[in-house]
Amino acid sequence: MSCRVVVGAQWGDEGKGKIVDLLSEEADVVARYQGGPNAGHTVVVGDTKFILHLIPSGILRPNTLCYIGNGVVVDCDALRRERETLRNQGIHVDGRLFVSLSAHIILPDHRALEQLTEGGPESGRIGTTGRGIGPSYTDKAGRVGLRVADLLDPDIREARVRALRARTLKLLGSDAKLEPVESVLARCAQDDELLRSMAVNVSHAVDAAIRGGKRVLLEGAQGTHLDLDHGTYPYVTSSSAVAGGACTGVGIGPTRITDVIGVAKAYATRVGNGPFPSELEGDLAEKLREEGNEYGVTTGRPRRCGWFDVVAIRHAVRVNGLTQLVITKLDVLDTMPEIQIVVEYEIGKRRVSEMPESLADLNAARPISEAFSGWRTPTTGARQWDDLPREARRYLDRLEELAGVPIRLVSVGSGREENVSRHVNPREKQPVGR
């Protein structure tokens, strides 16, 4: 029996989609445990690029069952489009994709409310994708949300939709330009048809798979530093992106987890506003952005780029209980003459090696770095550790030493096979990926 969690160790966009796809080759069940359609996982198989937002990356493996857990908020239009796109790309989805009866639904009013909160001065914006995810989680916490189980009951869904409209009008004013409530209810009736055959108790299904000796993989969205509790609050997402969220997000106990795999880029990126201590500016930032194609999968927004931040990674190691690290996009650094690792922050006259919880301290933090010579040779063809340039191995050795967690896999390209397995996982006597 194994139940592994894949979690972002930075600010999201670490390449988790590729890693989940890779690990799914030997998984029976893959379940997504939080977030909404703001997540964007890109997987390249041969010459085909798959972009996933709600559906777990395991859907690309024909023998894997996929679940969207109760911790996810579901936009039915987005789910419908994504399912059809996969079908058109030759992926068999029917009978393999299921949605939790306890997952909450994103409604048009949620999108309108998010546009209100993100429409003010730049200084007050979080930098969300505007897809109604935050307001949907707000309603969930306020105990007034619409779950999949509620949507499947015509009387309950009408009462909830009308109640949400009354609250929306109180916030936006009676002259707000909103989709007519009857139109929203008609949408919900169509969503009933979409979800009825997919709706299940995901907690029961995942627990039964684990008890039956199946191999289970739990997939998160965003990253540790966007977690509602443990991220750079308030510039965070609205759900629990850390490994603990996997338990609540699919409905299993923490003793079921056997491995927690943290995914981190060989550098760092962030989308949206908020503190980012290792951020680079100017030509160097632009070079990283272009070499790494650092533009949001969902929004196309340019990502802010910086050096690998060990202070941030140590925080991720602790709050997730990481058992191993996967480093992605090493090949993006192939042309860099010099590479740096942020090892501490300077805040005023203090040096700190742990992430501050104060927003003022985070904004004031200045990076203290170690410099490394670049390797300036392609790494994409590497498949064994010794295939990597000496300088690249030295860089990765130092990342592992500072993080205090073994690096099991290094991704050197976007393709499924473009990876270097470094160590053997002693628990399973096999590499983390092939």
LOBAVO-921494 format. One record per residue (C-alpha): residue in three letters; x, y, z; residue number from 1. Coordinates in nm, 4 decimals. Layout:
// residues N
(ALA,(X,Y,Z),NUM)
...
//
This chain:
// residues 434
(MET,(0.0000,0.0000,0.0000),1)
(SER,(0.1226,0.3490,-0.0776),2)
(CYS,(-0.0396,0.6903,-0.0558),3)
(ARG,(0.1845,0.9660,-0.1824),4)
(VAL,(0.1242,1.3405,-0.1848),5)
(VAL,(0.2739,1.5713,-0.4479),6)
(VAL,(0.2931,1.9302,-0.3255),7)
(GLY,(0.4427,2.2516,-0.4597),8)
(ALA,(0.7351,2.3672,-0.2446),9)
(GLN,(0.7417,2.7258,-0.3759),10)
(TRP,(0.4739,2.9683,-0.5030),11)
(GLY,(0.3090,2.7280,-0.7470),12)
(ASP,(0.3934,2.6677,-1.1138),13)
(GLU,(0.6727,2.4280,-1.0133),14)
(GLY,(0.5914,2.1687,-1.2797),15)
(LYS,(0.3748,1.9436,-1.0614),16)
(GLY,(0.1640,1.8368,-1.3595),17)
(LYS,(0.4570,1.6654,-1.5276),18)
(ILE,(0.5649,1.4986,-1.2041),19)
(VAL,(0.2139,1.3719,-1.1247),20)
(ASP,(0.1874,1.2375,-1.4790),21)
(LEU,(0.5218,1.0617,-1.4360),22)
(LEU,(0.4272,0.9068,-1.1017),23)
(SER,(0.0811,0.8151,-1.2324),24)
(GLU,(0.2359,0.5470,-1.4485),25)
(GLU,(0.2490,0.3314,-1.1371),26)
(ALA,(-0.0625,0.4671,-0.9617),27)
(ASP,(-0.4080,0.3142,-0.9539),28)
(VAL,(-0.5800,0.6270,-0.8231),29)
(VAL,(-0.4967,0.9979,-0.8577),30)
(ALA,(-0.6996,1.2544,-0.6632),31)
(ARG,(-0.6867,1.6328,-0.6676),32)
(TYR,(-0.7337,1.7729,-0.3174),33)
(GLN,(-0.7710,2.1543,-0.3340),34)
(GLY,(-0.7845,2.4651,-0.5503),35)
(GLY,(-0.9966,2.5432,-0.8516),36)
(PRO,(-0.9633,2.6134,-1.2235),37)
(ASN,(-0.6970,2.8760,-1.1558),38)
(ALA,(-0.4396,2.5955,-1.1464),39)
(GLY,(-0.2712,2.5083,-1.4744),40)
(HIS,(-0.0789,2.1828,-1.5142),41)
(THR,(0.1006,2.1282,-1.8456),42)
(VAL,(0.2043,1.7787,-1.9535),43)
(VAL,(0.3892,1.7055,-2.2788),44)
(VAL,(0.3496,1.3544,-2.4213),45)
(GLY,(0.5387,1.3113,-2.7462),46)
(ASP,(0.4336,1.5997,-2.9668),47)
(THR,(0.1085,1.6642,-2.7794),48)
(LYS,(0.0680,1.9226,-2.5039),49)
(PHE,(-0.2082,1.8691,-2.2499),50)
(ILE,(-0.3192,2.1604,-2.0306),51)
(LEU,(-0.5212,2.0633,-1.7260),52)
(HIS,(-0.6982,2.2921,-1.4789),53)
(LEU,(-0.9364,2.0795,-1.2722),54)
(ILE,(-0.8874,1.7223,-1.3921),55)
(PRO,(-0.5969,1.5366,-1.2258),56)
(SER,(-0.2903,1.4769,-1.4429),57)
(GLY,(-0.3351,1.1028,-1.3928),58)
(ILE,(-0.6146,1.1106,-1.6522),59)
(LEU,(-0.3446,1.0741,-1.9210),60)
(ARG,(-0.2689,0.7212,-1.7972),61)
(PRO,(-0.5384,0.4870,-1.9364),62)
(ASN,(-0.5628,0.2565,-1.6330),63)
(THR,(-0.5800,0.5253,-1.3637),64)
(LEU,(-0.8988,0.6342,-1.1866),65)
(CYS,(-0.9150,1.0087,-1.1164),66)
(TYR,(-1.1034,1.1943,-0.8450),67)
(ILE,(-1.1731,1.5618,-0.7793),68)
(GLY,(-1.1872,1.5855,-0.4000),69)
(ASN,(-1.4120,1.7767,-0.1646),70)
(GLY,(-1.1388,2.0374,-0.1078),71)
(VAL,(-1.1675,2.1549,-0.4702),72)
(VAL,(-1.4101,2.4231,-0.5913),73)
(VAL,(-1.5578,2.3269,-0.9271),74)
(ASP,(-1.6466,2.5519,-1.2196),75)
(CYS,(-1.8767,2.3274,-1.4211),76)
(ASP,(-1.8235,2.5166,-1.7471),77)
(ALA,(-1.4470,2.4791,-1.7083),78)
(LEU,(-1.4809,2.1100,-1.6244),79)
(ARG,(-1.7059,2.0535,-1.9253),80)
(ARG,(-1.4610,2.2272,-2.1624),81)
(GLU,(-1.1642,2.0423,-2.0201),82)
(ARG,(-1.3341,1.7054,-2.0533),83)
(GLU,(-1.4247,1.7756,-2.4154),84)
(THR,(-1.0730,1.8932,-2.4986),85)
(LEU,(-0.9264,1.5722,-2.3572),86)
(ARG,(-1.1765,1.3644,-2.5528),87)
(ASN,(-1.0786,1.5471,-2.8715),88)
(GLN,(-0.7136,1.4729,-2.7929),89)
(GLY,(-0.7903,1.1017,-2.7779),90)
(ILE,(-0.8036,1.0599,-2.3986),91)
(HIS,(-1.0703,0.8234,-2.2650),92)
(VAL,(-1.2343,1.0117,-1.9776),93)
(ASP,(-1.5784,0.8564,-1.9261),94)
(GLY,(-1.5977,0.6119,-1.6375),95)
(ARG,(-1.2557,0.7204,-1.5096),96)
(LEU,(-1.3275,1.0700,-1.3733),97)
(PHE,(-1.5302,1.1309,-1.0571),98)
(VAL,(-1.6197,1.4370,-0.8487),99)
(SER,(-1.6837,1.4538,-0.4751),100)
(LEU,(-2.0418,1.5059,-0.3669),101)
(SER,(-1.9011,1.7454,-0.1063),102)
(ALA,(-1.7038,1.9632,-0.3492),103)
(HIS,(-1.8330,2.3210,-0.3754),104)
(ILE,(-1.9581,2.4837,-0.6962),105)
(ILE,(-1.8374,2.8163,-0.8382),106)
(LEU,(-2.1346,3.0229,-0.9569),107)
(PRO,(-2.1487,3.3354,-1.1785),108)
(ASP,(-2.2091,3.5532,-0.8711),109)
(HIS,(-1.8767,3.4353,-0.7264),110)
(ARG,(-1.6949,3.5654,-1.0331),111)
(ALA,(-1.8741,3.8997,-1.0091),112)
(LEU,(-1.7782,3.9311,-0.6420),113)
(GLU,(-1.4136,3.8554,-0.7132),114)
(GLN,(-1.4015,4.1200,-0.9834),115)
(LEU,(-1.5203,4.3669,-0.7208),116)
(THR,(-1.2419,4.2798,-0.4756),117)
(GLU,(-0.9744,4.2812,-0.7461),118)
(GLY,(-1.0989,4.5976,-0.9153),119)
(GLY,(-0.9629,4.8462,-0.6628),120)
(PRO,(-0.6215,5.0136,-0.6383),121)
(GLU,(-0.3216,4.7985,-0.7342),122)
(SER,(-0.1820,4.8206,-0.3811),123)
(GLY,(-0.4865,4.6423,-0.2430),124)
(ARG,(-0.5081,4.3623,-0.4976),125)
(ILE,(-0.4069,4.0045,-0.4253),126)
(GLY,(-0.3515,3.9294,-0.7934),127)
(THR,(-0.6079,3.6489,-0.8315),128)
(THR,(-0.7216,3.5000,-1.1627),129)
(GLY,(-1.0731,3.6450,-1.1206),130)
(ARG,(-1.2460,3.3087,-1.1580),131)
(GLY,(-1.4620,3.3291,-0.8460),132)
(ILE,(-1.2529,3.0835,-0.6461),133)
(GLY,(-1.1999,3.2994,-0.3376),134)
(PRO,(-1.5691,3.3937,-0.2982),135)
(SER,(-1.6659,3.0285,-0.3434),136)
(TYR,(-1.4361,2.9302,-0.0571),137)
(THR,(-1.5744,3.2245,0.1435),138)
(ASP,(-1.9260,3.0842,0.1048),139)
(LYS,(-1.7966,2.7391,0.1982),140)
(ALA,(-1.6468,2.8739,0.5219),141)
(GLY,(-1.9653,3.0751,0.5812),142)
(ARG,(-2.1744,2.7575,0.5494),143)
(VAL,(-2.3873,2.8980,0.2703),144)
(GLY,(-2.2140,2.7407,-0.0323),145)
(LEU,(-2.3560,2.5106,-0.2968),146)
(ARG,(-2.2043,2.1612,-0.2946),147)
(VAL,(-2.2314,1.9054,-0.5728),148)
(ALA,(-2.4779,1.7081,-0.3567),149)
(ASP,(-2.6900,2.0233,-0.3180),150)
(LEU,(-2.6785,2.1009,-0.6889),151)
(LEU,(-2.8219,1.7558,-0.7598),152)
(ASP,(-3.1282,1.8436,-0.5478),153)
(PRO,(-3.3431,2.0940,-0.7470),154)
(ASP,(-3.5102,2.2445,-0.4404),155)
(ILE,(-3.1896,2.2987,-0.2439),156)
(ARG,(-2.9987,2.4421,-0.5393),157)
(GLU,(-3.2729,2.6944,-0.6181),158)
(ALA,(-3.2858,2.8104,-0.2582),159)
(ARG,(-2.9067,2.8450,-0.2396),160)
(VAL,(-2.8748,3.0267,-0.5730),161)
(ARG,(-3.1474,3.2748,-0.4830),162)
(ALA,(-2.9956,3.3346,-0.1398),163)
(LEU,(-2.6542,3.3990,-0.2981),164)
(ARG,(-2.8095,3.6454,-0.5419),165)
(ALA,(-2.9685,3.8377,-0.2532),166)
(ARG,(-2.6296,3.8628,-0.0795),167)
(THR,(-2.4566,3.9652,-0.4021),168)
(LEU,(-2.7010,4.2485,-0.4603),169)
(LYS,(-2.6449,4.3741,-0.1057),170)
(LEU,(-2.2716,4.3948,-0.1780),171)
(LEU,(-2.2790,4.5219,-0.5362),172)
(GLY,(-2.6005,4.7247,-0.5304),173)
(SER,(-2.9347,4.6635,-0.6948),174)
(ASP,(-2.8152,4.8061,-1.0274),175)
(ALA,(-2.5267,4.5556,-1.0589),176)
(LYS,(-2.5013,4.3938,-1.4023),177)
(LEU,(-2.5431,4.0270,-1.3192),178)
(GLU,(-2.6564,3.7246,-1.5154),179)
(PRO,(-3.0327,3.6840,-1.4545),180)
(VAL,(-3.0964,3.4422,-1.1729),181)
(GLU,(-3.3251,3.2302,-1.3928),182)
(SER,(-3.0365,3.1909,-1.6347),183)
(VAL,(-2.8092,3.0814,-1.3484),184)
(LEU,(-3.0671,2.8220,-1.2437),185)
(ALA,(-3.0870,2.6955,-1.6025),186)
(ARG,(-2.7088,2.6587,-1.6012),187)
(CYS,(-2.7336,2.4602,-1.2787),188)
(ALA,(-2.9834,2.2235,-1.4387),189)
(GLN,(-2.7294,2.1572,-1.7161),190)
(ASP,(-2.4591,2.1107,-1.4546),191)
(ASP,(-2.6791,1.8518,-1.2848),192)
(GLU,(-2.6668,1.6510,-1.6099),193)
(LEU,(-2.2877,1.6885,-1.6242),194)
(LEU,(-2.2162,1.5852,-1.2672),195)
(ARG,(-2.4796,1.3259,-1.1832),196)
(SER,(-2.2915,1.0317,-1.3345),197)
(MET,(-1.9581,1.1496,-1.1918),198)
(ALA,(-2.0617,1.2392,-0.8375),199)
(VAL,(-1.9362,0.9981,-0.5689),200)
(ASN,(-1.8193,0.9894,-0.2082),201)
(VAL,(-1.4478,1.0424,-0.2749),202)
(SER,(-1.3528,0.9777,0.0875),203)
(HIS,(-1.5001,0.6274,0.0688),204)
(ALA,(-1.3459,0.5608,-0.2730),205)
(VAL,(-0.9924,0.6691,-0.1818),206)
(ASP,(-0.9999,0.4950,0.1555),207)
(ALA,(-1.1239,0.1736,-0.0060),208)
(ALA,(-0.8428,0.1939,-0.2619),209)
(ILE,(-0.5809,0.2301,0.0129),210)
(ARG,(-0.7297,-0.0537,0.2196),211)
(GLY,(-0.7342,-0.2674,-0.0947),212)
(GLY,(-0.3604,-0.2246,-0.1456),213)
(LYS,(-0.3936,0.0170,-0.4371),214)
(ARG,(-0.1350,0.2829,-0.5125),215)
(VAL,(-0.2813,0.6280,-0.4506),216)
(LEU,(-0.1409,0.9655,-0.5531),217)
(LEU,(-0.2817,1.2910,-0.4138),218)
(GLU,(-0.2214,1.6022,-0.6238),219)
(GLY,(-0.2232,1.9594,-0.4990),220)
(ALA,(-0.2462,2.2878,-0.6849),221)
(GLN,(-0.0590,2.6162,-0.6236),222)
(GLY,(0.2276,2.5851,-0.3729),223)
(THR,(0.3270,2.5990,-0.0075),224)
(HIS,(0.3802,2.9759,-0.0006),225)
(LEU,(0.0304,3.0331,-0.1363),226)
(ASP,(-0.1277,2.8193,0.1363),227)
(LEU,(-0.4003,2.9997,0.3309),228)
(ASP,(-0.2406,2.9225,0.6683),229)
(HIS,(0.1295,2.8839,0.5896),230)
(GLY,(0.1832,3.1136,0.2920),231)
(THR,(0.2684,3.4819,0.2554),232)
(TYR,(-0.0706,3.5957,0.3889),233)
(PRO,(-0.2748,3.7798,0.2656),234)
(TYR,(-0.1172,3.7209,-0.0760),235)
(VAL,(-0.2255,3.3585,-0.0825),236)
(THR,(-0.4871,3.1299,-0.2296),237)
(SER,(-0.8084,3.0446,-0.0437),238)
(SER,(-0.7382,2.6791,0.0374),239)
(SER,(-0.4869,2.4514,0.2055),240)
(ALA,(-0.2213,2.3758,-0.0555),241)
(VAL,(0.0186,2.2014,0.1850),242)
(ALA,(0.0310,1.8257,0.2378),243)
(GLY,(-0.2042,1.8451,0.5361),244)
(GLY,(-0.4704,1.9726,0.2971),245)
(ALA,(-0.4531,1.6404,0.1151),246)
(CYS,(-0.6102,1.4666,0.4147),247)
(THR,(-0.8982,1.7101,0.4548),248)
(GLY,(-0.9295,1.7630,0.0791),249)
(VAL,(-1.0118,1.4005,-0.0034),250)
(GLY,(-1.1271,1.2769,0.3370),251)
(ILE,(-0.8585,1.0429,0.4702),252)
(GLY,(-0.6575,1.0374,0.7927),253)
(PRO,(-0.2942,1.1538,0.8140),254)
(THR,(-0.1719,0.8036,0.9030),255)
(ARG,(-0.2602,0.6973,0.5481),256)
(ILE,(0.0152,0.9134,0.3959),257)
(THR,(0.3369,0.7216,0.3208),258)
(ASP,(0.5403,0.9776,0.1242),259)
(VAL,(0.5320,1.3545,0.0661),260)
(ILE,(0.7071,1.4697,-0.2511),261)
(GLY,(0.7906,1.8382,-0.2805),262)
(VAL,(0.8339,1.9843,-0.6281),263)
(ALA,(1.0520,2.2923,-0.6771),264)
(LYS,(1.2017,2.4670,-0.9770),265)
(ALA,(1.5790,2.5032,-0.9989),266)
(TYR,(1.5036,2.8755,-0.9577),267)
(ALA,(1.1845,3.0433,-0.8292),268)
(THR,(0.8797,3.2178,-0.9743),269)
(ARG,(0.5689,3.3874,-0.8439),270)
(VAL,(0.2479,3.5098,-1.0109),271)
(GLY,(0.0489,3.7986,-0.8695),272)
(ASN,(0.1289,4.0405,-0.5924),273)
(GLY,(0.2983,3.9775,-0.2597),274)
(PRO,(0.6482,3.9420,-0.1141),275)
(PHE,(0.9080,3.7517,-0.3151),276)
(PRO,(1.2489,3.7989,-0.1476),277)
(SER,(1.4635,3.6346,-0.4161),278)
(GLU,(1.3038,3.8307,-0.7031),279)
(LEU,(1.5266,3.9484,-0.9859),280)
(GLU,(1.4689,4.2487,-1.2079),281)
(GLY,(1.5912,4.3754,-1.5411),282)
(ASP,(1.7648,4.1711,-1.8100),283)
(LEU,(1.8409,3.8730,-1.5890),284)
(ALA,(1.4789,3.8322,-1.4838),285)
(GLU,(1.3683,3.8644,-1.8447),286)
(LYS,(1.6218,3.6032,-1.9558),287)
(LEU,(1.4928,3.3537,-1.6983),288)
(ARG,(1.1341,3.4298,-1.7983),289)
(GLU,(1.2002,3.3724,-2.1669),290)
(GLU,(1.4225,3.0658,-2.1228),291)
(GLY,(1.1671,2.9072,-1.8895),292)
(ASN,(0.8579,3.0274,-2.0788),293)
(GLU,(0.7379,3.1700,-1.7493),294)
(TYR,(0.3881,3.2763,-1.8415),295)
(GLY,(0.0769,3.1529,-1.6617),296)
(VAL,(-0.0903,2.8487,-1.8172),297)
(THR,(-0.4328,2.9747,-1.7122),298)
(THR,(-0.3954,3.3514,-1.7556),299)
(GLY,(-0.0858,3.4078,-1.9700),300)
(ARG,(0.0443,3.6541,-1.7098),301)
(PRO,(0.4241,3.6901,-1.6958),302)
(ARG,(0.5675,3.5305,-1.3832),303)
(ARG,(0.8067,3.7111,-1.1553),304)
(CYS,(1.1410,3.5293,-1.1510),305)
(GLY,(1.4114,3.4889,-0.8885),306)
(TRP,(1.6867,3.2625,-0.7625),307)
(PHE,(1.6248,2.9405,-0.5711),308)
(ASP,(1.5323,3.0399,-0.2151),309)
(VAL,(1.6453,2.7909,0.0494),310)
(VAL,(1.4773,2.9896,0.3288),311)
(ALA,(1.1451,2.9352,0.1531),312)
(ILE,(1.2234,2.5690,0.0830),313)
(ARG,(1.3116,2.4917,0.4458),314)
(HIS,(0.9723,2.6333,0.5426),315)
(ALA,(0.8108,2.3990,0.2883),316)
(VAL,(1.0080,2.1021,0.4192),317)
(ARG,(0.8825,2.1656,0.7719),318)
(VAL,(0.5134,2.2408,0.7144),319)
(ASN,(0.4702,1.9596,0.4613),320)
(GLY,(0.6943,1.7018,0.6246),321)
(LEU,(0.8668,1.6481,0.2888),322)
(THR,(1.0362,1.3124,0.2448),323)
(GLN,(1.1957,1.3985,-0.0886),324)
(LEU,(1.2394,1.6774,-0.3418),325)
(VAL,(1.1989,1.6856,-0.7173),326)
(ILE,(1.3824,1.9671,-0.8959),327)
(THR,(1.2320,2.0806,-1.2258),328)
(LYS,(1.3518,2.3024,-1.5107),329)
(LEU,(1.7227,2.2577,-1.4443),330)
(ASP,(1.7741,2.3010,-1.8197),331)
(VAL,(1.6480,2.6622,-1.7992),332)
(LEU,(1.9743,2.7493,-1.6203),333)
(ASP,(2.1932,2.5924,-1.8913),334)
(THR,(2.3014,2.9258,-2.0414),335)
(MET,(2.3560,3.1147,-1.7148),336)
(PRO,(2.7209,3.2139,-1.6512),337)
(GLU,(2.6509,3.2459,-1.2777),338)
(ILE,(2.3737,3.1059,-1.0594),339)
(GLN,(2.2831,3.2013,-0.7055),340)
(ILE,(2.1086,3.0368,-0.4116),341)
(VAL,(1.9432,3.2545,-0.1491),342)
(VAL,(2.0554,3.1126,0.1869),343)
(GLU,(1.9398,3.3801,0.4350),344)
(TYR,(1.7475,3.7061,0.4544),345)
(GLU,(1.8684,4.0339,0.5949),346)
(ILE,(1.5951,4.2312,0.7718),347)
(GLY,(1.7285,4.5578,0.9066),348)
(LYS,(2.0383,4.4549,1.1001),349)
(ARG,(1.9222,4.0960,1.1520),350)
(ARG,(2.0013,3.7869,0.9514),351)
(VAL,(1.7319,3.5203,0.9489),352)
(SER,(1.7292,3.1677,0.8111),353)
(GLU,(1.3551,3.1012,0.8616),354)
(MET,(1.0592,3.2572,0.6816),355)
(PRO,(0.9194,3.5526,0.8810),356)
(GLU,(0.5449,3.5493,0.9444),357)
(SER,(0.5239,3.9280,0.9485),358)
(LEU,(0.4315,4.0792,0.6132),359)
(ALA,(0.6406,4.3876,0.6975),360)
(ASP,(0.9459,4.1682,0.7611),361)
(LEU,(0.8914,3.9759,0.4383),362)
(ASN,(0.8634,4.2974,0.2396),363)
(ALA,(1.1807,4.4286,0.4040),364)
(ALA,(1.3787,4.1055,0.3547),365)
(ARG,(1.6893,4.1312,0.1384),366)
(PRO,(1.8428,3.8113,0.0016),367)
(ILE,(2.1865,3.6879,0.1060),368)
(SER,(2.3155,3.4518,-0.1596),369)
(GLU,(2.5844,3.2007,-0.2477),370)
(ALA,(2.7144,3.2178,-0.6044),371)
(PHE,(2.7938,2.9202,-0.8276),372)
(SER,(2.9568,2.8964,-1.1673),373)
(GLY,(2.7157,2.8000,-1.4421),374)
(TRP,(2.7700,2.4909,-1.6567),375)
(ARG,(2.6832,2.6552,-1.9898),376)
(THR,(2.6136,2.3287,-2.1658),377)
(PRO,(2.2824,2.1551,-2.2452),378)
(THR,(2.1421,1.9173,-1.9837),379)
(THR,(1.8270,1.8063,-2.1684),380)
(GLY,(1.9907,1.4853,-2.2920),381)
(ALA,(2.1006,1.3748,-1.9432),382)
(ARG,(1.9364,1.0595,-1.8048),383)
(GLN,(2.1898,0.9500,-1.5417),384)
(TRP,(2.3377,1.1570,-1.2606),385)
(ASP,(2.6856,1.1384,-1.4120),386)
(ASP,(2.5495,1.2729,-1.7414),387)
(LEU,(2.5003,1.6121,-1.5764),388)
(PRO,(2.7845,1.8660,-1.5902),389)
(ARG,(3.0024,1.8785,-1.2795),390)
(GLU,(2.8860,2.2324,-1.1973),391)
(ALA,(2.5208,2.1249,-1.2195),392)
(ARG,(2.5843,1.8344,-0.9822),393)
(ARG,(2.7625,2.0688,-0.7428),394)
(TYR,(2.4653,2.3072,-0.7528),395)
(LEU,(2.2149,2.0286,-0.6839),396)
(ASP,(2.4317,1.8833,-0.4062),397)
(ARG,(2.4268,2.2207,-0.2348),398)
(LEU,(2.0488,2.2561,-0.2736),399)
(GLU,(2.0034,1.9171,-0.1119),400)
(GLU,(2.2444,1.9954,0.1710),401)
(LEU,(2.0750,2.3261,0.2527),402)
(ALA,(1.7201,2.1899,0.2229),403)
(GLY,(1.7946,1.8843,0.4337),404)
(VAL,(1.5844,1.6572,0.2100),405)
(PRO,(1.7134,1.4196,-0.0585),406)
(ILE,(1.6640,1.5135,-0.4233),407)
(ARG,(1.5303,1.1997,-0.5931),408)
(LEU,(1.4548,1.3313,-0.9401),409)
(VAL,(1.5693,1.6169,-1.1627),410)
(SER,(1.3639,1.7260,-1.4636),411)
(VAL,(1.5715,1.8527,-1.7561),412)
(GLY,(1.2947,1.9186,-2.0079),413)
(SER,(0.9197,1.9193,-2.0571),414)
(GLY,(0.8940,1.5692,-2.2050),415)
(ARG,(0.7977,1.2630,-2.0040),416)
(GLU,(1.1396,1.0995,-2.0464),417)
(GLU,(1.3530,1.4085,-1.9873),418)
(ASN,(1.4490,1.3279,-1.6293),419)
(VAL,(1.7471,1.2222,-1.4210),420)
(SER,(1.6808,0.9795,-1.1342),421)
(ARG,(1.9326,1.0471,-0.8631),422)
(HIS,(1.8818,0.8124,-0.5687),423)
(VAL,(1.6819,0.5070,-0.4845),424)
(ASN,(1.3949,0.5619,-0.2452),425)
(PRO,(1.4858,0.3292,0.0454),426)
(ARG,(1.1203,0.2788,0.1390),427)
(GLU,(1.0170,0.1454,-0.2001),428)
(LYS,(1.3517,0.0255,-0.3430),429)
(GLN,(1.2867,0.2073,-0.6681),430)
(PRO,(1.3403,0.5549,-0.8149),431)
(VAL,(1.0668,0.8101,-0.7736),432)
(GLY,(1.0177,0.8147,-1.1501),433)
(ARG,(1.1446,0.6441,-1.4607),434)
//
